[in-house]
Amino acid sequence: MTGANLFFKCENFQKGGSFKTRGATNTLLSLSQEERNKGVVTHSSGNHAGAIARVAKNLNMKAYLVMPDNSPKTKVEYVKSQNGIIIESTAEVKSREKKCQQIMDETGAIFIPPFNDYRIICGQASVSYEIFQKLDDIDFILTPISGGGLFSGQCLTSSYISPKTKMIGVEPYLARDAYLSLKEGKMHPQLPPKTIADGLRMPLGDKTFDIIQKYAHDILLVEEQEIIEATNLIWKIMKIIVEPSSATVLAAVLKNKQLFQNKKIALVISGGNVDISI
């Protein structure tokens, strides 16, 4: 089907259904007891919010989660199940950040960035560390990219363990700010968040961009219909539930068969929190 040897790193099987548990755990464990007593606040379309809520619950902390009013129902329900305090916002970054600042002013809660934080990045870096523990001689690792926390983490790990492995980010065409940033050599502003891949609507942060500029091989773009087809393909053939954001990596392989012909490729399936019904 693809002409390549594919290996899937299934973060959709993580507790909370996504890779975000890694960065959230690393970051909240780094807080002092005084900071934990104040609680934490963050903004997220769902997966980061769910991870922060879960870890905060385990550490007996309050968690305030600013979430877009169009967040998938399954992600909202998971946050509620972890005792997260949800504050609705629009999808734009400035609106989310304004709400977070209001909560910080009112409660004294500590802000936990969704991606642009070295503690978050280092937590996410453990994904490819585990890949390299299982696989040798990997030609490519493909990772979905949004704010860049996951992708920059994989780039860092590869630079230490396997510099020859090419690190490729995958982004929806409708949210291609990371692609444009890498090509132009400077951070590109957020595009209107219209892609079906709701987990890939955020712009890069300065910390994630610096790492990606230094270590990434390329960023590939995929169209909305290609994302949908790849999502359905994984559901039907692999019999696992992934969200469209995750399926971008398979969509990129299917779109660029000549580039990946006969190559050994690890695909990072970032999460599986998607609304489904029968």
C-alpha positions in Angstrom: 0.0 0.0 0.0 2.8 2.5 0.9 5.9 0.7 -0.3 7.6 1.5 3.0 8.1 -0.4 6.3 5.9 1.3 8.8 6.0 1.1 12.6 3.3 2.9 14.6 4.0 4.4 18.0 0.5 4.4 19.5 0.2 7.2 22.0 -3.6 6.8 21.6 -3.2 3.9 24.1 -1.8 6.2 26.8 -3.8 7.0 29.9 -5.9 10.0 28.8 -5.6 8.9 25.2 -2.7 11.0 24.0 1.1 11.7 24.4 0.3 14.8 26.4 0.4 12.8 29.6 4.2 12.7 29.3 4.8 16.4 29.3 2.1 17.1 31.9 3.6 14.6 34.3 7.1 15.9 33.9 6.1 19.5 34.4 3.7 19.1 37.4 6.2 16.9 39.2 8.7 19.6 38.9 6.6 22.1 40.8 7.3 22.8 44.5 4.7 22.0 47.1 4.0 25.8 47.4 3.3 26.0 43.7 1.1 22.9 43.8 -1.0 24.4 46.5 -1.9 27.3 44.2 -3.2 25.0 41.5 -2.5 25.2 37.8 -4.1 26.7 34.7 -3.6 26.1 31.0 -5.3 26.3 27.7 -5.9 23.4 25.2 -8.3 22.0 22.6 -8.5 19.0 24.8 -5.6 16.5 25.1 -3.2 18.8 27.1 -6.2 19.9 29.2 -7.0 16.2 29.9 -3.5 15.4 30.8 -3.0 18.3 33.1 -6.4 17.5 34.8 -5.4 13.9 35.3 -2.0 14.5 36.7 -3.3 17.4 38.9 -6.0 15.1 40.3 -3.3 12.5 41.2 -1.3 15.2 43.0 -4.3 16.6 44.8 -4.1 19.9 42.9 -6.7 22.2 41.4 -6.6 22.5 37.6 -8.3 25.2 35.6 -8.6 24.4 31.9 -9.4 27.0 29.2 -10.9 25.1 26.3 -12.3 26.3 23.0 -16.1 26.2 22.8 -15.8 23.8 19.8 -13.6 21.2 21.6 -14.6 17.6 20.8 -17.2 16.3 23.3 -15.1 13.3 24.3 -12.2 15.6 25.3 -14.4 17.8 27.4 -16.0 14.8 29.1 -12.6 13.4 30.0 -11.5 16.7 31.6 -14.6 16.8 33.7 -14.1 13.2 34.7 -10.7 14.2 36.1 -12.2 17.0 38.2 -10.9 19.7 35.9 -12.5 23.1 36.1 -13.4 24.1 32.5 -13.6 27.7 31.3 -14.8 28.1 27.7 -13.1 30.4 25.2 -12.9 30.9 21.4 -10.2 29.0 19.5 -7.9 31.9 18.9 -4.7 31.9 21.0 -5.1 35.5 22.3 -8.5 34.7 23.6 -7.3 31.6 25.4 -4.3 33.4 26.9 -6.4 36.3 28.1 -8.7 33.9 30.0 -5.7 32.1 31.5 -4.3 35.5 32.7 -7.7 36.3 34.3 -7.6 33.0 36.2 -4.1 33.6 37.3 -4.9 37.0 38.6 -8.0 35.7 40.5 -6.6 32.5 41.9 -2.8 32.7 41.9 -2.7 29.5 39.8 0.5 28.6 38.1 0.4 28.7 34.2 1.5 25.5 32.5 2.2 26.2 28.8 0.7 23.6 26.4 3.9 23.2 24.5 6.4 26.1 24.7 8.2 25.0 27.9 11.3 22.9 28.2 9.7 20.7 30.9 6.9 19.9 28.5 9.3 19.3 25.6 11.5 17.0 27.6 8.5 14.9 28.7 7.3 14.5 25.1 10.9 13.6 24.0 10.4 10.3 25.8 8.2 9.1 22.8 11.1 8.7 20.4 13.4 7.5 23.2 11.1 4.5 23.5 11.0 4.1 19.7 14.8 4.0 19.6 14.8 1.4 22.4 12.7 -0.9 20.1 13.9 -0.2 16.6 17.3 0.1 14.9 18.3 1.9 11.7 15.2 4.1 11.4 15.2 6.2 8.3 12.4 8.6 9.3 10.3 9.5 12.2 7.1 11.3 11.2 5.3 13.4 13.9 2.2 15.6 13.8 3.1 19.2 14.5 1.1 22.0 16.0 2.7 24.1 18.7 5.7 21.9 18.3 6.1 20.4 21.8 5.9 16.8 20.5 7.9 17.4 17.3 10.7 19.4 19.0 11.0 16.7 21.7 11.5 14.0 19.0 14.1 16.2 17.3 16.0 16.6 20.5 16.0 12.8 21.2 17.1 11.9 17.7 19.9 14.5 17.8 21.4 12.6 20.7 20.6 9.0 19.9 20.3 8.7 16.1 21.3 11.9 14.2 21.1 10.0 10.9 17.3 9.5 11.4 15.4 12.2 9.5 12.8 14.0 11.6 9.8 15.1 9.7 6.8 17.0 11.0 3.4 16.8 9.3 0.9 19.6 9.3 -2.5 20.3 7.7 -2.4 22.7 4.8 -5.1 24.8 6.5 -2.8 25.2 9.6 0.6 25.5 7.9 2.2 28.1 10.1 5.0 25.7 11.1 5.7 24.8 7.5 5.9 28.5 6.6 8.0 29.3 9.6 10.6 26.6 8.7 10.7 27.7 5.1 10.9 31.5 5.9 13.3 31.1 8.8 11.1 33.1 11.1 7.9 32.4 13.1 4.8 32.8 11.1 1.6 33.9 12.8 -1.3 31.5 13.4 -3.6 30.9 10.5 -7.4 30.8 11.1 -8.0 27.5 12.9 -10.2 25.7 10.3 -8.7 22.2 9.9 -10.5 19.0 10.9 -7.3 18.1 12.9 -8.4 20.1 16.0 -5.2 19.1 17.9 -3.0 20.8 15.2 -4.4 24.4 15.2 -1.9 26.1 17.5 1.1 28.1 16.2 4.7 27.3 17.1 6.3 28.7 20.3 9.7 30.4 20.2 11.4 27.5 22.2 9.9 24.8 20.0 10.7 26.7 16.8 14.4 27.1 17.8 14.7 23.4 18.3 12.9 22.5 15.1 15.0 25.0 13.0 18.1 23.3 14.3 17.2 19.6 14.0 14.2 19.0 11.8 14.7 17.6 8.3 11.4 18.9 6.8 7.7 19.6 7.4 5.2 18.0 5.0 1.7 19.3 4.3 -1.5 17.2 3.9 -5.0 18.3 2.7 -8.2 17.8 4.6 -9.5 15.0 2.4 -6.2 13.2 2.7 -6.4 13.4 6.5 -10.0 12.0 6.5 -9.0 9.1 4.2 -6.0 8.2 6.4 -8.1 8.3 9.5 -10.6 6.0 8.0 -7.9 3.7 6.8 -6.4 3.3 10.2 -9.8 2.7 11.7 -10.7 0.0 9.1 -7.4 -1.8 8.7 -5.7 -1.4 12.1 -9.0 -1.5 14.0 -7.9 1.2 16.4 -9.4 4.7 17.0 -7.2 7.6 16.2 -8.0 11.3 15.9 -7.5 13.1 12.6 -4.4 14.9 14.0 -2.7 11.5 14.4 -3.6 10.3 10.9 -1.7 13.1 9.3 1.5 11.1 9.5 0.0 8.2 7.5 -1.5 10.7 5.1 1.9 12.1 4.4 3.4 8.7 3.7 0.6 7.9 1.3 1.0 11.3 -0.4 4.8 11.0 -0.8 5.3 7.3 -1.7 8.4 7.9 -3.8 10.2 9.7 -0.9 9.5 6.9 1.5 9.9 3.9 -0.8 11.5 0.9 0.9 12.4 3.1 4.0 12.0 2.1 7.6 9.6 4.6 9.2 8.2 5.2 12.6 4.9 7.1 12.7 3.9 8.8 15.9 0.1 8.3 16.5 -0.4 11.2 18.9 -3.8 10.5 20.2 -7.2 8.8 19.9 -9.7 11.2 21.5 -12.3 11.7 18.9 -16.1 11.9 18.9 -17.6 8.7 17.5 -21.2 7.4 17.3 -23.0 4.4 15.9 
